[in-house]
Amino acid sequence: MRIRKNLSLAALCLATVGLHLLIVATGTQFYLTQLTMAAYYGLVVIGLGVLMGYAGQISLGHAGFFAIGGYLAAALTTRNLQPFQEALPVRMLDCLGLLATGQDIYGAALLTVTPWAACVLAVLAAALVALAIGVPVLKLKGHYLAMATLGFGTIVYRILLASAYFGEADGIVEVPAFPLLPAVGRFGPVVISGDADHRILNFYVAWGILILGIALLLNLIGSRVGRALRSLHSAEAAEASGIDTGRCKLQVFVLSAVYAATAGVLLTHFNGGIGPGEASVMKSVRYVALVAVGGMTNLWGTLIMGVGLTFLSLRGVFGAYDDVVFGAILIAVMLFAPGGVLSLRLKEFAYRLIPGGRS
């Protein structure tokens, strides 16, 4: 099992390099931007896939966690703290070396939180929010749980849309680049930025983070904790085996929120901004649909379909019919491959199409 997992990860690494070489050979380097964005969205989808497929919990509020990460990182790295520099929290951040000085577009002094500190604070905030709402919400089951998480996502969306601090309907722009790693000798620095000069670097950074993310989840699933997660679908049997089902569900819920928030932070720095559309209900619904299309207990299927369909959507392949095509794909998958696209067998597909064929 471990050898198979390592081979799969190695194949994904080779596929990433091969994809880049193909793009260079065809002169379509502009595809790298959408592929980078698709990788970050894929990070959200695989995190949600573990929650849905293994913990058996449906969340319609994951766009809210994505937005919490992205918006907090954007606000902390762009909003001027100069008027509040004597406040205790700001002084503490300054003493820890977590503040950066500069000038705004008008030449005025600017004091902001460094991108690394903002990233940690944003992801930590998302984890705490997930913990706070997960304790009461995860006691619900079925459509009640879906409705509760949908309510959470709606609350986040409306707060962002109505808050002047978060830019209201305009969102937050002019988010600085994220210096991920400093320069070492002749190499570096590694910077997350939408700058065309960093396009290739950002492609590999995004896919490297995605590969690391799925590797961690595969290790989790293959561990003792993963075996406990698989038993959560039968709560009575799991509890009879001494598994604290409530605690397991909460831990996976927080983990998936961390994945979503991390993706939100990194994509916001890559795009240089974020808008309230990232917290919309349709975004959350789309994440759930991508997991269903890929297969709820198939992380590889979730990854492939999540990144693939997101890339096509970002490229505008379906135009104004994007949601229509996406809905049709989802219906087809639910009819012919309930276990996900990778579970589809052509023989069974033919039987299903033939009237009176076996189901």
PAMI-197746 format. One line per field, with one value per residue: residue number from 1; residue in one letter; x, y, z of N, C-alpha, C in turn. Coordinates in pm, whole numbers, padded with zeros to 5 digits. Last residue first. Layout:
BEGIN
seq = c(NUM,...)
type = c(A,...)
n.px = c(X,...)
n.py = c(Y,...)
n.pz = c(Z,...)
ca.px = c(X,...)
ca.py = c(Y,...)
ca.pz = c(Z,...)
c.px = c(X,...)
c.py = c(Y,...)
c.pz = c(Z,...)
This chain:
BEGIN
seq = c(359,358,357,356,355,354,353,352,351,350,349,348,347,346,345,344,343,342,341,340,339,338,337,336,335,334,333,332,331,330,329,328,327,326,325,324,323,322,321,320,319,318,317,316,315,314,313,312,311,310,309,308,307,306,305,304,303,302,301,300,299,298,297,296,295,294,293,292,291,290,289,288,287,286,285,284,283,282,281,280,279,278,277,276,275,274,273,272,271,270,269,268,267,266,265,264,263,262,261,260,259,258,257,256,255,254,253,252,251,250,249,248,247,246,245,244,243,242,241,240,239,238,237,236,235,234,233,232,231,230,229,228,227,226,225,224,223,222,221,220,219,218,217,216,215,214,213,212,211,210,209,208,207,206,205,204,203,202,201,200,199,198,197,196,195,194,193,192,191,190,189,188,187,186,185,184,183,182,181,180,179,178,177,176,175,174,173,172,171,170,169,168,167,166,165,164,163,162,161,160,159,158,157,156,155,154,153,152,151,150,149,148,147,146,145,144,143,142,141,140,139,138,137,136,135,134,133,132,131,130,129,128,127,126,125,124,123,122,121,120,119,118,117,116,115,114,113,112,111,110,109,108,107,106,105,104,103,102,101,100,99,98,97,96,95,94,93,92,91,90,89,88,87,86,85,84,83,82,81,80,79,78,77,76,75,74,73,72,71,70,69,68,67,66,65,64,63,62,61,60,59,58,57,56,55,54,53,52,51,50,49,48,47,46,45,44,43,42,41,40,39,38,37,36,35,34,33,32,31,30,29,28,27,26,25,24,23,22,21,20,19,18,17,16,15,14,13,12,11,10,9,8,7,6,5,4,3,2,1)
type = c(S,R,G,G,P,I,L,R,Y,A,F,E,K,L,R,L,S,L,V,G,G,P,A,F,L,M,V,A,I,L,I,A,G,F,V,V,D,D,Y,A,G,F,V,G,R,L,S,L,F,T,L,G,V,G,M,I,L,T,G,W,L,N,T,M,G,G,V,A,V,L,A,V,Y,R,V,S,K,M,V,S,A,E,G,P,G,I,G,G,N,F,H,T,L,L,V,G,A,T,A,A,Y,V,A,S,L,V,F,V,Q,L,K,C,R,G,T,D,I,G,S,A,E,A,A,E,A,S,H,L,S,R,L,A,R,G,V,R,S,G,I,L,N,L,L,L,A,I,G,L,I,L,I,G,W,A,V,Y,F,N,L,I,R,H,D,A,D,G,S,I,V,V,P,G,F,R,G,V,A,P,L,L,P,F,A,P,V,E,V,I,G,D,A,E,G,F,Y,A,S,A,L,L,I,R,Y,V,I,T,G,F,G,L,T,A,M,A,L,Y,H,G,K,L,K,L,V,P,V,G,I,A,L,A,V,L,A,A,A,L,V,A,L,V,C,A,A,W,P,T,V,T,L,L,A,A,G,Y,I,D,Q,G,T,A,L,L,G,L,C,D,L,M,R,V,P,L,A,E,Q,F,P,Q,L,N,R,T,T,L,A,A,A,L,Y,G,G,I,A,F,F,G,A,H,G,L,S,I,Q,G,A,Y,G,M,L,V,G,L,G,I,V,V,L,G,Y,Y,A,A,M,T,L,Q,T,L,Y,F,Q,T,G,T,A,V,I,L,L,H,L,G,V,T,A,L,C,L,A,A,L,S,L,N,K,R,I,R,M)
n.px = c(-02930,-02971,-03206,-03429,-03252,-02911,-02757,-02667,-02499,-02298,-02187,-02084,-01878,-01720,-01741,-01638,-01478,-01403,-01632,-01820,-02014,-02215,-02233,-02479,-02603,-02401,-02302,-02517,-02527,-02276,-02307,-02511,-02381,-02192,-02357,-02465,-02246,-02165,-02270,-02112,-01833,-01686,-01428,-01303,-01094,-01229,-01340,-01112,-01019,-01226,-01201,-00937,-00950,-01156,-01069,-00832,-00921,-01115,-00955,-00793,-00975,-01261,-01500,-01648,-01563,-01579,-01840,-01828,-01642,-01787,-02002,-01872,-01792,-02042,-02141,-01959,-02029,-02292,-02263,-01949,-01695,-01606,-01744,-01608,-01258,-00912,-00571,-00361,-00350,-00171,-00301,-00523,-00410,-00325,-00569,-00720,-00565,-00602,-00878,-00893,-00736,-00886,-01117,-01019,-00960,-01216,-01321,-01156,-01231,-01503,-01493,-01357,-01540,-01756,-01651,-01420,-01435,-01504,-01667,-01906,-01864,-01880,-02141,-02277,-02194,-02078,-01908,-01677,-01482,-01297,-01173,-01017,-00836,-00710,-00578,-00389,-00346,-00435,-00526,-00281,-00156,-00333,-00289,-00024,-00055,-00211,-00022,00185,00044,-00008,00251,00322,00144,00241,00508,00479,00356,00544,00743,00605,00558,00707,00662,00398,00270,00123,00308,00507,00850,01155,01447,01626,01976,02232,02170,01843,01588,01310,00977,00750,00635,00363,00273,-00018,-00319,-00484,-00813,-01107,-01448,-01669,-01869,-01650,-01397,-01370,-01460,-01727,-01934,-02113,-01983,-01903,-02155,-02252,-02068,-02111,-02380,-02356,-02207,-02397,-02600,-02466,-02445,-02721,-02784,-02626,-02746,-02995,-02954,-02740,-02729,-02554,-02322,-02187,-02266,-02126,-01849,-01817,-01792,-01534,-01374,-01394,-01272,-01014,-00942,-00947,-00737,-00522,-00518,-00455,-00208,-00049,-00070,00042,00304,00368,00324,00316,00085,00186,00192,00304,00300,00219,00224,00006,00022,00215,00518,00621,00691,00546,00559,00671,00845,00752,00698,00474,00287,00271,00165,-00085,-00200,-00188,-00144,00017,-00067,-00292,-00228,-00090,-00195,-00378,-00430,-00280,-00252,-00499,-00662,-00561,-00603,-00883,-00957,-00859,-00982,-01253,-01286,-01266,-01485,-01690,-01677,-01792,-02054,-02173,-02060,-02141,-01955,-01803,-01539,-01495,-01617,-01620,-01353,-01211,-01308,-01214,-00951,-00988,-01083,-00873,-00688,-00805,-00754,-00481,-00495,-00620,-00416,-00240,-00392,-00414,-00137,-00067,-00164,00030,00189,00175,00356,00393,00608,00501,00309,00474,00609,00392,00326,00557,00543,00307,00377,00566,00393,00229,00412,00466,00218,00215,00430,00335,00119,00251,00398,00194,00083)
n.py = c(-00249,-00397,-00258,-00124,00050,00111,00252,00057,-00090,00097,00114,-00140,-00114,00097,00213,00460,00557,00808,00961,00817,00646,00672,00691,00751,00952,01119,01198,01348,01556,01677,01763,01951,02143,02230,02340,02551,02703,02786,02926,03130,02913,02689,02791,02964,02893,02815,02572,02420,02415,02272,02024,01955,01966,01774,01547,01494,01489,01288,01072,01063,01008,00871,00890,01043,01145,01357,01445,01515,01724,01903,01960,02103,02325,02429,02515,02723,02893,02955,03123,03305,03383,03491,03727,03928,03902,03985,04011,03893,03629,03542,03611,03443,03190,03180,03201,02983,02766,02795,02748,02477,02353,02424,02278,02020,02029,02059,01812,01634,01697,01629,01353,01276,01350,01182,00924,00769,00422,00174,00020,00145,00354,00214,00118,00365,00485,00415,00603,00578,00412,00574,00685,00474,00467,00712,00660,00482,00570,00632,00891,01025,00986,01133,01389,01434,01428,01649,01851,01811,01878,02149,02251,02204,02366,02618,02609,02584,02833,03014,02979,03075,03348,03565,03748,03821,03822,03726,03541,03422,03359,03270,03465,03168,03098,03152,03171,03191,03420,03289,03196,03360,03658,03740,04074,04253,04355,04525,04487,04342,04421,04557,04533,04580,04591,04524,04754,04763,04487,04349,04128,03999,03926,03757,03541,03447,03363,03157,02969,02907,02790,02563,02432,02377,02218,01992,01903,01835,01629,01446,01572,01745,01781,01971,02212,02244,02221,02388,02646,02635,02522,02716,02925,02818,02804,03074,03166,03029,03153,03418,03389,03294,03513,03721,03632,03643,03922,04147,04412,04759,05093,05364,05711,05822,05812,05717,05448,05406,05259,05074,04800,04523,04312,04128,04144,04150,04418,04436,04293,04463,04692,04594,04540,04810,05100,05263,05239,05314,05447,05229,05018,04991,04689,04483,04256,04219,04176,03936,03758,03777,03678,03410,03291,03342,03211,02945,02937,02976,02757,02570,02514,02274,01958,01650,01382,01145,01112,01038,01219,01472,01514,01457,01665,01896,01863,01867,02134,02301,02226,02314,02583,02562,02463,02669,02861,02727,02714,02984,03033,02861,02944,03101,02937,02785,02657,02389,02361,02458,02260,02038,02109,02106,01837,01722,01812,01675,01411,01380,01403,01183,00977,01005,00933,00665,00563,00591,00411,00171,00150,00125,-00120)
n.pz = c(-01349,-01675,-01913,-01985,-02229,-02187,-02007,-01834,-02001,-02045,-01789,-01757,-01947,-01850,-01524,-01302,-01110,-01184,-01115,-00838,-00759,-00948,-01249,-01360,-01202,-01115,-01364,-01463,-01276,-01325,-01587,-01550,-01395,-01582,-01775,-01618,-01543,-01809,-02015,-02094,-02129,-02114,-02088,-01913,-01759,-01530,-01623,-01662,-01394,-01272,-01390,-01289,-01008,-00965,-01096,-00945,-00673,-00678,-00750,-00522,-00319,-00291,-00172,-00349,-00663,-00841,-00795,-00524,-00531,-00687,-00517,-00316,-00466,-00540,-00297,-00249,-00461,-00400,-00180,-00174,-00131,-00363,-00391,-00261,-00368,-00348,-00478,-00605,-00674,-00475,-00241,-00274,-00270,00000,00146,00046,00124,00400,00419,00340,00537,00763,00714,00743,01019,01128,01049,01182,01448,01449,01409,01643,01845,01785,01819,01969,01973,02076,01932,01960,01790,01546,01547,01540,01300,01021,00931,01076,00986,00868,01092,01181,00976,01025,01262,01169,00816,00567,00599,00639,00395,00240,00344,00269,-00009,-00058,00014,-00166,-00398,-00342,-00332,-00599,-00730,-00643,-00733,-01008,-01062,-00972,-01168,-01393,-01314,-01250,-01446,-01409,-01082,-00877,-00632,-00395,-00431,-00327,-00437,-00555,-00564,-00503,-00167,-00130,-00045,00150,00062,00015,00011,-00163,-00270,-00139,-00282,-00429,-00279,-00158,-00249,-00338,-00153,00124,00238,00498,00618,00554,00510,00355,00255,00485,00585,00384,00403,00663,00635,00449,00593,00794,00641,00558,00797,00831,00611,00662,00899,00797,00621,00839,01178,01443,01566,01430,01560,01807,01709,01486,01562,01679,01481,01284,01421,01443,01171,01101,01263,01147,00899,00983,01114,00901,00722,00869,00885,00607,00542,00828,00865,00814,00771,00583,00518,00183,-00091,-00218,-00205,00102,00216,00507,00730,00895,01184,01348,01562,01813,01842,01676,01818,02040,01923,01853,02106,02228,02022,01880,01617,01482,01250,01115,00987,00693,00522,00400,00550,00667,00440,00334,00547,00562,00307,00305,00535,00479,00233,00313,00484,00293,00137,00302,00358,00339,00409,00533,00656,00660,00686,00416,00238,00366,00449,00217,00053,00161,00074,-00201,-00236,-00163,-00355,-00589,-00572,-00632,-00894,-01030,-01030,-01204,-01434,-01498,-01554,-01759,-02000,-02111,-02261,-02503,-02672,-02672,-02499,-02260,-02215,-02181,-01949,-01767,-01776,-01672,-01407,-01336,-01376,-01176,-00955,-01000,-00969,-00698,-00599,-00682,-00541,-00282,-00291,-00338,-00105,00083,00000)
ca.px = c(-02887,-02955,-03078,-03450,-03377,-03008,-02816,-02755,-02619,-02381,-02243,-02197,-01980,-01790,-01699,-01723,-01539,-01303,-01601,-01723,-01889,-02235,-02113,-02401,-02682,-02487,-02218,-02470,-02641,-02307,-02201,-02536,-02495,-02147,-02273,-02552,-02323,-02076,-02340,-02224,-01893,-01831,-01458,-01425,-01062,-01150,-01427,-01200,-00938,-01200,-01321,-00971,-00857,-01161,-01189,-00830,-00816,-01151,-01062,-00733,-00904,-01152,-01397,-01633,-01580,-01454,-01801,-01919,-01612,-01659,-02027,-01938,-01692,-01952,-02211,-01964,-01892,-02265,-02320,-02089,-01768,-01537,-01790,-01708,-01390,-01020,-00696,-00346,-00437,-00141,-00172,-00541,-00470,-00227,-00457,-00769,-00584,-00468,-00823,-00965,-00701,-00748,-01125,-01066,-00854,-01117,-01387,-01153,-01092,-01461,-01561,-01299,-01407,-01772,-01692,-01492,-01394,-01431,-01525,-01891,-01868,-01758,-02030,-02298,-02159,-02162,-02034,-01773,-01588,-01378,-01259,-01127,-00924,-00786,-00686,-00490,-00305,-00372,-00623,-00384,-00095,-00317,-00421,-00060,00032,-00273,-00152,00210,00098,-00119,00167,00399,00130,00102,00478,00540,00293,00418,00772,00649,00449,00706,00799,00430,00362,00066,00268,00375,00747,01031,01352,01524,01838,02187,02274,01953,01689,01412,01110,00738,00770,00394,00325,00122,-00259,-00347,-00716,-00977,-01344,-01546,-01885,-01787,-01415,-01338,-01323,-01637,-01830,-02162,-02049,-01802,-02065,-02321,-02085,-01980,-02344,-02435,-02152,-02268,-02626,-02510,-02323,-02648,-02851,-02604,-02607,-02987,-02980,-02813,-02706,-02665,-02415,-02159,-02321,-02272,-01896,-01821,-01920,-01647,-01388,-01441,-01412,-01090,-00947,-01040,-00871,-00558,-00547,-00576,-00324,-00067,-00111,-00099,00227,00377,00244,00390,00134,00100,00234,00217,00359,00201,00348,00012,00035,00102,00443,00630,00669,00627,00504,00569,00897,00781,00808,00598,00327,00318,00299,00007,-00179,-00112,-00231,00036,00063,-00311,-00304,-00018,-00203,-00272,-00489,-00308,-00134,-00383,-00683,-00563,-00467,-00801,-00990,-00820,-00838,-01193,-01293,-01175,-01351,-01674,-01635,-01646,-02002,-02206,-02046,-02158,-02018,-01946,-01611,-01449,-01604,-01742,-01464,-01189,-01330,-01357,-00980,-00941,-01167,-01001,-00655,-00798,-00892,-00523,-00427,-00691,-00538,-00198,-00351,-00534,-00211,-00008,-00242,-00077,00231,00054,00353,00282,00621,00613,00267,00377,00684,00466,00228,00518,00655,00316,00269,00609,00506,00170,00348,00574,00266,00111,00433,00454,00095,00153,00468,00281,00000)
ca.py = c(-00126,-00407,-00316,-00258,00036,00027,00326,00161,-00153,00054,00233,-00102,-00218,00113,00103,00427,00427,00703,00935,00908,00642,00733,00659,00644,00847,01058,01120,01229,01466,01623,01666,01833,02070,02171,02225,02452,02635,02716,02803,03166,03045,02671,02698,03008,02928,02938,02683,02448,02474,02411,02103,01956,02053,01908,01614,01505,01579,01422,01116,01087,01136,00857,00813,01089,01025,01283,01403,01410,01604,01851,01890,01976,02241,02377,02409,02607,02841,02874,02990,03285,03332,03370,03611,03851,03962,03888,04062,04033,03716,03519,03674,03588,03237,03171,03293,03120,02792,02804,02879,02581,02340,02472,02424,02062,02007,02166,01935,01637,01713,01767,01439,01250,01413,01327,00970,00892,00540,00267,-00013,00017,00383,00286,00022,00272,00547,00336,00589,00679,00351,00488,00769,00521,00351,00690,00760,00433,00554,00503,00786,01026,00930,00990,01326,01434,01330,01518,01840,01795,01742,02055,02257,02142,02222,02578,02628,02474,02708,03001,02950,02935,03258,03455,03700,03730,03882,03713,03666,03398,03459,03210,03414,03241,03055,03198,03172,03111,03376,03389,03155,03231,03600,03662,03939,04237,04264,04567,04480,04403,04334,04567,04460,04562,04642,04421,04710,04857,04547,04470,04217,04052,04012,03884,03617,03500,03467,03276,03029,02966,02913,02660,02481,02455,02347,02071,01946,01937,01761,01458,01471,01728,01691,01833,02178,02224,02154,02243,02608,02694,02455,02579,02938,02848,02682,02981,03217,03001,03009,03390,03440,03213,03379,03730,03645,03517,03814,04074,04283,04642,04991,05248,05598,05825,05845,05863,05509,05378,05376,05110,04941,04574,04426,04080,04160,04017,04359,04506,04245,04325,04698,04638,04432,04697,04999,05264,05185,05231,05520,05345,05015,05066,04794,04607,04299,04238,04293,04057,03779,03820,03815,03508,03291,03387,03357,02997,02919,03068,02883,02573,02643,02371,02098,01738,01509,01139,01147,00951,01078,01411,01539,01375,01525,01869,01874,01742,02019,02309,02207,02171,02539,02612,02385,02542,02886,02763,02589,02910,03112,02840,02844,03170,02964,02831,02802,02439,02312,02528,02399,02040,02092,02230,01937,01695,01855,01821,01468,01371,01497,01317,00995,01028,01069,00758,00563,00665,00554,00219,00160,00242,00000)
ca.pz = c(-01283,-01530,-01873,-01932,-02155,-02255,-02118,-01781,-01944,-02157,-01850,-01674,-01962,-01976,-01610,-01416,-01082,-01198,-01255,-00898,-00685,-00815,-01169,-01419,-01265,-01014,-01274,-01535,-01290,-01193,-01554,-01633,-01340,-01457,-01809,-01684,-01439,-01718,-01976,-02006,-02147,-02125,-02197,-01980,-01897,-01526,-01584,-01776,-01500,-01231,-01416,-01431,-01081,-00907,-01144,-01091,-00718,-00636,-00838,-00653,-00319,-00386,-00101,-00211,-00581,-00831,-00929,-00568,-00452,-00737,-00642,-00284,-00400,-00643,-00368,-00159,-00450,-00519,-00160,-00212,-00015,-00315,-00466,-00185,-00367,-00326,-00424,-00564,-00754,-00616,-00271,-00262,-00394,-00110,00168,00035,-00019,00342,00456,00266,00396,00750,00718,00610,00921,01146,01009,01036,01404,01473,01312,01511,01839,01785,01686,02000,01898,02162,01924,02028,01933,01582,01548,01651,01427,01112,00859,01120,01066,00782,01007,01265,00995,00902,01262,01263,00955,00586,00570,00742,00516,00214,00360,00412,00057,-00078,00081,-00023,-00382,-00362,-00212,-00491,-00744,-00620,-00590,-00933,-01104,-00898,-01028,-01387,-01355,-01153,-01430,-01519,-01177,-01010,-00694,-00452,-00405,-00374,-00340,-00482,-00583,-00634,-00268,-00076,-00141,00113,00107,00081,00005,-00044,-00295,-00180,-00183,-00397,-00388,-00123,-00197,-00417,-00279,00077,00102,00400,00645,00487,00593,00421,00160,00394,00664,00410,00278,00624,00732,00416,00473,00828,00715,00457,00735,00931,00627,00540,00900,00902,00563,00714,01075,01350,01634,01393,01428,01804,01831,01469,01503,01751,01610,01257,01381,01564,01252,01036,01283,01286,00906,00906,01187,01022,00682,00830,01008,00681,00482,00725,00913,00796,00867,00586,00590,00328,-00023,-00201,-00338,00014,00177,00366,00702,00784,01110,01254,01427,01758,01922,01640,01685,02057,01984,01747,02009,02279,02081,02024,01653,01602,01352,01165,01133,00762,00605,00326,00473,00754,00527,00253,00496,00675,00347,00205,00515,00605,00239,00211,00540,00405,00075,00292,00402,00235,00446,00418,00689,00630,00809,00525,00203,00314,00540,00337,00017,00176,00216,-00139,-00271,-00092,-00215,-00564,-00552,-00501,-00791,-01016,-00954,-01068,-01370,-01457,-01455,-01627,-01927,-02039,-02124,-02433,-02667,-02753,-02636,-02322,-02232,-02291,-02073,-01794,-01814,-01810,-01492,-01323,-01458,-01315,-00972,-01000,-01099,-00795,-00576,-00728,-00688,-00323,-00263,-00435,-00233,00090,00000)
c.px = c(-02757,-02900,-03067,-03323,-03398,-03135,-02925,-02824,-02719,-02510,-02338,-02265,-02105,-01902,-01784,-01661,-01624,-01358,-01503,-01687,-01783,-02108,-02125,-02277,-02597,-02569,-02303,-02387,-02598,-02421,-02232,-02433,-02525,-02259,-02229,-02473,-02413,-02153,-02258,-02298,-02002,-01905,-01608,-01465,-01184,-01113,-01351,-01292,-01024,-01118,-01302,-01091,-00898,-01073,-01199,-00950,-00822,-01050,-01106,-00837,-00842,-01080,-01277,-01527,-01549,-01466,-01674,-01880,-01699,-01617,-01898,-01960,-01750,-01845,-02121,-02031,-01890,-02123,-02288,-02133,-01912,-01607,-01725,-01763,-01490,-01152,-00798,-00473,-00419,-00222,-00136,-00411,-00493,-00284,-00365,-00657,-00631,-00475,-00684,-00906,-00765,-00702,-00987,-01080,-00897,-01005,-01290,-01216,-01081,-01319,-01516,-01361,-01344,-01639,-01704,-01532,-01482,-01383,-01440,-01745,-01852,-01753,-01900,-02183,-02173,-02128,-02132,-01906,-01697,-01496,-01350,-01225,-01042,-00880,-00773,-00608,-00418,-00328,-00564,-00481,-00196,-00253,-00414,-00194,-00002,-00187,-00215,00079,00128,-00073,00050,00320,00211,00085,00338,00515,00348,00341,00644,00676,00489,00605,00808,00571,00400,00152,00212,00321,00617,00918,01230,01527,01744,02042,02223,02060,01800,01510,01211,00870,00775,00534,00362,00159,-00116,-00284,-00579,-00880,-01218,-01437,-01759,-01791,-01554,-01374,-01277,-01491,-01739,-02054,-02089,-01862,-01961,-02234,-02147,-01992,-02210,-02400,-02223,-02206,-02498,-02538,-02354,-02520,-02775,-02665,-02577,-02845,-02978,-02830,-02786,-02629,-02537,-02241,-02302,-02324,-02048,-01876,-01932,-01781,-01512,-01463,-01471,-01239,-01030,-01054,-00975,-00699,-00588,-00615,-00455,-00191,-00140,-00153,00078,00293,00250,00306,00207,00163,00137,00276,00256,00260,00337,00138,00043,00121,00328,00555,00686,00592,00602,00503,00801,00836,00848,00717,00459,00364,00356,00150,-00079,-00094,-00149,-00053,00092,-00178,-00318,-00097,-00133,-00294,-00380,-00361,-00158,-00261,-00559,-00574,-00460,-00657,-00904,-00842,-00794,-01042,-01234,-01170,-01245,-01536,-01616,-01594,-01852,-02157,-02076,-02153,-02024,-02023,-01761,-01519,-01571,-01728,-01590,-01305,-01311,-01387,-01125,-00962,-01120,-01081,-00782,-00765,-00896,-00668,-00470,-00628,-00614,-00319,-00304,-00499,-00333,-00083,-00191,-00168,00123,00084,00229,00269,00512,00625,00377,00332,00592,00542,00295,00418,00620,00427,00272,00505,00553,00278,00286,00517,00379,00155,00331,00466,00213,00128,00375,00354,00087)
c.py = c(-00149,-00277,-00320,-00327,-00108,00016,00245,00238,-00048,-00009,00196,00022,-00184,00009,00105,00314,00378,00564,00819,00866,00736,00735,00723,00604,00726,00942,01048,01138,01335,01523,01599,01723,01943,02088,02152,02325,02527,02637,02722,03043,03073,02803,02687,02920,02977,02985,02815,02566,02512,02483,02248,02044,02066,02006,01756,01583,01602,01524,01257,01132,01166,00991,00787,01013,01057,01152,01318,01356,01488,01725,01831,01893,02104,02287,02345,02489,02717,02819,02898,03140,03297,03308,03481,03731,03875,03963,03951,04094,03863,03613,03656,03662,03388,03224,03296,03222,02936,02835,02900,02719,02452,02463,02486,02213,02053,02152,02053,01765,01719,01791,01584,01341,01395,01398,01121,00958,00658,00392,00081,-00028,00255,00311,00089,00174,00450,00379,00502,00669,00449,00428,00683,00605,00388,00572,00743,00530,00496,00474,00647,00910,00922,00919,01175,01364,01320,01409,01704,01775,01713,01911,02160,02141,02146,02427,02578,02487,02591,02876,02927,02893,03111,03346,03579,03673,03779,03773,03639,03532,03418,03302,03349,03388,03141,03164,03231,03099,03300,03332,03261,03184,03469,03603,03873,04092,04237,04483,04526,04381,04411,04473,04462,04486,04630,04464,04607,04815,04638,04545,04349,04156,04077,03979,03753,03587,03531,03392,03156,03036,02984,02794,02582,02514,02436,02210,02034,01992,01871,01600,01505,01623,01664,01731,02030,02168,02138,02170,02456,02650,02504,02502,02800,02862,02703,02853,03124,03049,02970,03242,03407,03257,03292,03593,03650,03521,03682,03959,04213,04518,04874,05144,05486,05700,05853,05907,05660,05452,05334,05238,04968,04719,04471,04192,04117,04024,04222,04448,04308,04267,04558,04644,04469,04584,04876,05162,05185,05177,05444,05423,05136,05066,04858,04721,04428,04291,04322,04182,03909,03845,03863,03651,03401,03395,03412,03148,02970,03058,02990,02696,02656,02510,02187,01882,01597,01266,01149,00982,00987,01261,01466,01391,01431,01723,01844,01745,01890,02180,02211,02139,02388,02574,02431,02455,02757,02787,02613,02777,03036,02916,02826,03073,03034,02858,02858,02591,02368,02490,02481,02183,02096,02221,02069,01797,01835,01877,01621,01432,01498,01423,01134,01052,01103,00903,00660,00672,00637,00368,00217,00262,00126)
c.pz = c(-01211,-01473,-01724,-01892,-02111,-02171,-02190,-01893,-01896,-02106,-01963,-01732,-01882,-01994,-01736,-01498,-01199,-01168,-01271,-01039,-00738,-00729,-01032,-01340,-01303,-01072,-01169,-01445,-01358,-01201,-01422,-01605,-01418,-01394,-01683,-01714,-01497,-01613,-01877,-01956,-02046,-02138,-02221,-02095,-01974,-01666,-01584,-01746,-01620,-01337,-01377,-01462,-01227,-00983,-01090,-01142,-00869,-00685,-00807,-00754,-00454,-00397,-00192,-00133,-00436,-00755,-00925,-00705,-00499,-00662,-00699,-00410,-00367,-00581,-00472,-00226,-00362,-00519,-00278,-00191,-00047,-00195,-00422,-00260,-00295,-00319,-00407,-00512,-00722,-00705,-00418,-00292,-00392,-00242,00045,00049,-00041,00193,00397,00293,00314,00605,00703,00603,00782,01043,01019,00983,01252,01423,01326,01405,01703,01772,01680,01869,01937,02093,02007,02029,02013,01732,01591,01662,01544,01254,00937,01048,01105,00857,00921,01183,01084,00912,01139,01269,01041,00727,00594,00723,00629,00334,00336,00434,00206,-00014,00064,00053,-00236,-00343,-00222,-00361,-00641,-00628,-00560,-00783,-01023,-00937,-00950,-01243,-01341,-01191,-01337,-01508,-01284,-01117,-00832,-00501,-00471,-00333,-00406,-00511,-00499,-00660,-00398,-00184,-00069,00011,00065,00140,00084,-00059,-00163,-00207,-00228,-00285,-00339,-00239,-00161,-00370,-00365,-00055,00045,00257,00542,00504,00511,00499,00223,00299,00573,00492,00303,00500,00695,00509,00433,00707,00754,00523,00625,00871,00725,00553,00779,00912,00669,00666,00950,01246,01547,01472,01395,01672,01831,01589,01489,01694,01684,01386,01354,01534,01379,01117,01222,01316,01047,00915,01115,01099,00805,00791,00977,00809,00558,00669,00798,00857,00857,00680,00604,00391,00127,-00127,-00332,-00118,00087,00340,00554,00759,01003,01175,01319,01616,01870,01715,01642,01923,02004,01801,01900,02177,02120,02095,01802,01654,01484,01270,01196,00913,00691,00413,00394,00679,00611,00341,00417,00632,00463,00249,00420,00591,00368,00220,00441,00467,00183,00218,00386,00275,00326,00465,00564,00660,00787,00658,00319,00296,00494,00434,00135,00145,00245,00013,-00204,-00112,-00128,-00420,-00526,-00471,-00652,-00908,-00928,-00980,-01226,-01390,-01405,-01519,-01784,-01964,-02042,-02285,-02600,-02748,-02727,-02470,-02300,-02321,-02195,-01925,-01848,-01862,-01640,-01412,-01454,-01409,-01118,-01018,-01110,-00935,-00673,-00712,-00745,-00475,-00310,-00416,-00339,-00042,00000)
